[in-house]
Amino acid sequence: AWRVQLGLVSVPAIGILCLNSLMPETPCWLVAQGRHSEALDVLRALFPKTSEKAISAEFRQLVLDIGTPTQAAKTSTAALLLRHQRPLGIGMAINVIQQITGVNIIVYYGPTVLTMAGMSDAMATLTSFLICIVQVNSVFANSMLVDRWGRRPLAIIGTMCVMLGLSFMACGFGMGGSEDQSHVAIWCGGLAVLGMCIFRVGFSFSLSPLPYIMTAELFPQEVRAVGVAISHMVNWATNALVCQTFPMLDEAMTRSMAANEAHAIIFAVYLGFTFIALAFVIMYLPETRGVRLEDVKA
């Protein structure tokens, strides 16, 4: 069964690979390479209902913002670190925030977490699948609202939903370990499952897509590639750290306390990290909705 589950992942990957050939280069990059006629063609394709006058005005502004190919020469990593410390810091931070909520613990170990809450293996797998379907719809909801509501409101709302979900999970596991009556165990298990659902829906609505949207928006054209690469490298490094430590912590803590209590403490730790994430979003995350890329000030 696990081979089928693993093999199915290749289906969307193949689809992305095939459709990638239809994706045009961005007008900004084409202008930076001196390929002005191609940049104009892409602008016309992206905005088919926009007048030629408006397209030409946008193109001229891009040329002014980005400059000639000589002016848009690649900037070294050292220059990025020295000249663009603030956008680099925010770019790395929002990618770390995405991971320290413990999201990939919920994704990678989703059925395991559900069995911890009292479900059978089959029911845990089915429930995890149904949550994934809802999660996909949440991402679509984000795509429809991100340019209406703005990045900051979605990030704040989503982070608060993640905190609520983690609170339910921590309470469900914690209270489930305090008594052994069957009705209490069922109620607490249900609370943990509800928390997992709220977590994944809230996360998919906000913190799942937003770092990928905003990271590229934070950097000016000449350093965008390097800045995005470093920020996403930090994302995956944090992902590896969080996911590697979860089973280690779980095993170590269950040796000295009840399993439910250990799980409650672990999710409470992720809740604490999410509090820090919310504070960062409120204090430092800029609003980039409706702002031209070259005018974003991180």
ZAMARGU-4260 file (C-alpha; in steps of 0.2 Angstrom, whole numbers, plus 5000, padded with zeros to 4 digits):
<rodrens>
0) 5000/5000/5000 | 5014/5012/5004 | 5021/5009/4987 | 5005/5015/4979 | 5004/5030/4990
5) 5022/5035/4986 | 5020/5032/4967 | 5004/5043/4966 | 5015/5058/4971 | 5023/5056/4954
10) 5007/5061/4945 | 5006/5079/4950 | 5025/5080/4948 | 5024/5074/4930 | 5010/5086/4927
15) 5020/5101/4933 | 5035/5095/4922 | 5024/5095/4907 | 5015/5111/4910 | 5031/5120/4914
20) 5035/5122/4896 | 5020/5133/4894 | 5025/5145/4908 | 5034/5161/4901 | 5049/5170/4908
25) 5044/5185/4918 | 5044/5202/4910 | 5056/5208/4923 | 5069/5195/4919 | 5067/5197/4901
30) 5070/5216/4902 | 5086/5213/4913 | 5092/5201/4899 | 5089/5215/4886 | 5075/5204/4878
35) 5063/5219/4876 | 5052/5213/4862 | 5049/5196/4872 | 5045/5206/4888 | 5032/5216/4878
40) 5024/5200/4871 | 5023/5192/4889 | 5015/5208/4896 | 5002/5207/4882 | 4999/5189/4885
45) 4997/5191/4904 | 4986/5206/4902 | 4975/5203/4887 | 4962/5215/4891 | 4974/5229/4895
50) 4976/5243/4882 | 4992/5244/4872 | 4995/5261/4879 | 4995/5254/4897 | 5006/5240/4892
55) 5018/5252/4884 | 5018/5263/4899 | 5021/5247/4911 | 5035/5242/4899 | 5044/5259/4900
60) 5043/5259/4919 | 5051/5241/4919 | 5065/5247/4909 | 5068/5262/4920 | 5067/5252/4936
65) 5078/5238/4930 | 5090/5247/4918 | 5101/5240/4905 | 5108/5222/4905 | 5124/5230/4911
70) 5116/5238/4926 | 5106/5223/4930 | 5122/5212/4931 | 5121/5198/4944 | 5125/5203/4962
75) 5136/5191/4972 | 5130/5183/4988 | 5142/5194/4998 | 5134/5210/4991 | 5117/5203/4994
80) 5121/5200/5012 | 5129/5218/5014 | 5117/5228/5004 | 5100/5219/5007 | 5101/5213/5025
85) 5083/5218/5030 | 5074/5209/5015 | 5085/5194/5017 | 5081/5193/5035 | 5063/5195/5033
90) 5063/5182/5018 | 5072/5169/5029 | 5061/5173/5044 | 5045/5170/5035 | 5051/5153/5028
95) 5057/5148/5046 | 5040/5153/5053 | 5031/5142/5040 | 5041/5127/5047 | 5042/5130/5066
100) 5023/5129/5067 | 5026/5110/5065 | 5016/5109/5049 | 5026/5095/5042 | 5025/5085/5058
105) 5006/5085/5054 | 5009/5082/5036 | 5022/5068/5036 | 5016/5060/5052 | 4998/5064/5050
110) 4991/5046/5051 | 5003/5043/5066 | 4996/5058/5075 | 4978/5052/5072 | 4982/5035/5079
115) 4990/5044/5094 | 4973/5052/5096 | 4964/5034/5096 | 4960/5031/5078 | 4963/5014/5069
120) 4976/5014/5056 | 4963/5013/5042 | 4952/5027/5049 | 4968/5038/5052 | 4973/5036/5034
125) 4956/5040/5027 | 4954/5055/5039 | 4971/5061/5033 | 4966/5060/5015 | 4949/5069/5018
130) 4959/5083/5027 | 4971/5084/5012 | 4956/5087/5001 | 4949/5101/5012 | 4967/5108/5012
135) 4968/5109/4993 | 4952/5120/4993 | 4959/5131/5007 | 4974/5135/4995 | 4962/5139/4981
140) 4953/5151/4993 | 4969/5159/4997 | 4973/5162/4978 | 4956/5171/4977 | 4958/5182/4992
145) 4976/5186/4993 | 4975/5201/4982 | 4959/5207/4990 | 4963/5206/5008 | 4981/5208/5007
150) 4996/5197/5013 | 4997/5203/5031 | 4979/5200/5036 | 4979/5183/5029 | 4996/5179/5038
155) 4989/5185/5054 | 4972/5176/5052 | 4981/5160/5047 | 4993/5160/5061 | 4980/5163/5074
160) 4970/5148/5066 | 4986/5138/5068 | 4988/5143/5086 | 4970/5138/5089 | 4973/5121/5081
165) 4989/5118/5091 | 4980/5123/5107 | 4966/5110/5104 | 4979/5097/5100 | 4990/5100/5115
170) 4974/5101/5127 | 4967/5085/5119 | 4982/5075/5121 | 4986/5082/5139 | 4969/5079/5146
175) 4968/5062/5138 | 4983/5057/5148 | 4975/5063/5164 | 4961/5050/5166 | 4957/5033/5159
180) 4938/5033/5157 | 4933/5029/5139 | 4921/5043/5137 | 4935/5056/5142 | 4947/5047/5130
185) 4935/5049/5116 | 4931/5067/5119 | 4950/5071/5121 | 4954/5062/5105 | 4941/5071/5096
190) 4947/5087/5102 | 4965/5083/5095 | 4958/5078/5078 | 4948/5094/5077 | 4964/5104/5082
195) 4973/5095/5068 | 4959/5099/5055 | 4959/5118/5061 | 4978/5118/5060 | 4979/5111/5042
200) 4965/5122/5035 | 4971/5138/5043 | 4989/5134/5038 | 4984/5130/5020 | 4974/5146/5019
205) 4989/5157/5024 | 5006/5151/5029 | 5007/5137/5016 | 5007/5148/5001 | 5012/5165/5008
210) 5031/5163/5010 | 5032/5157/4992 | 5022/5172/4986 | 5031/5185/4997 | 5049/5179/4996
215) 5051/5184/4978 | 5042/5201/4981 | 5054/5206/4995 | 5070/5207/4984 | 5074/5219/4970
220) 5077/5212/4953 | 5096/5211/4953 | 5096/5200/4969 | 5080/5191/4968 | 5086/5175/4962
225) 5100/5174/4976 | 5088/5180/4989 | 5074/5168/4985 | 5087/5154/4984 | 5094/5157/5001
230) 5077/5160/5009 | 5070/5143/5002 | 5086/5134/5007 | 5083/5140/5025 | 5065/5134/5023
235) 5070/5116/5019 | 5084/5116/5032 | 5071/5121/5045 | 5059/5108/5039 | 5073/5094/5040
240) 5077/5100/5058 | 5059/5100/5064 | 5055/5083/5056 | 5070/5075/5062 | 5069/5080/5080
245) 5050/5075/5082 | 5052/5056/5083 | 5068/5058/5093 | 5059/5070/5106 | 5043/5058/5106
250) 5054/5043/5109 | 5064/5051/5123 | 5050/5059/5132 | 5039/5044/5132 | 5052/5035/5142
255) 5049/5046/5157 | 5031/5051/5155 | 5014/5045/5148 | 5014/5045/5129 | 4999/5058/5129
260) 5008/5070/5140 | 5023/5069/5129 | 5013/5073/5114 | 5004/5087/5123 | 5021/5095/5128
265) 5028/5093/5110 | 5013/5102/5102 | 5013/5115/5116 | 5031/5119/5111 | 5026/5122/5093
270) 5012/5133/5100 | 5025/5143/5108 | 5035/5145/5092 | 5019/5150/5083 | 5016/5164/5096
275) 5034/5171/5091 | 5029/5169/5073 | 5013/5179/5075 | 5023/5193/5084 | 5035/5194/5070
280) 5021/5195/5057 | 5013/5209/5066 | 5029/5219/5069 | 5039/5216/5053 | 5030/5208/5039
285) 5027/5222/5025 | 5011/5223/5015 | 5015/5220/4997 | 4997/5219/4990 | 4995/5231/4975
290) 5013/5237/4976 | 5024/5235/4960 | 5039/5223/4963 | 5052/5237/4961 | 5043/5248/4974
295) 5042/5235/4988 | 5052/5241/5003 | 5055/5227/5015
</rodrens>
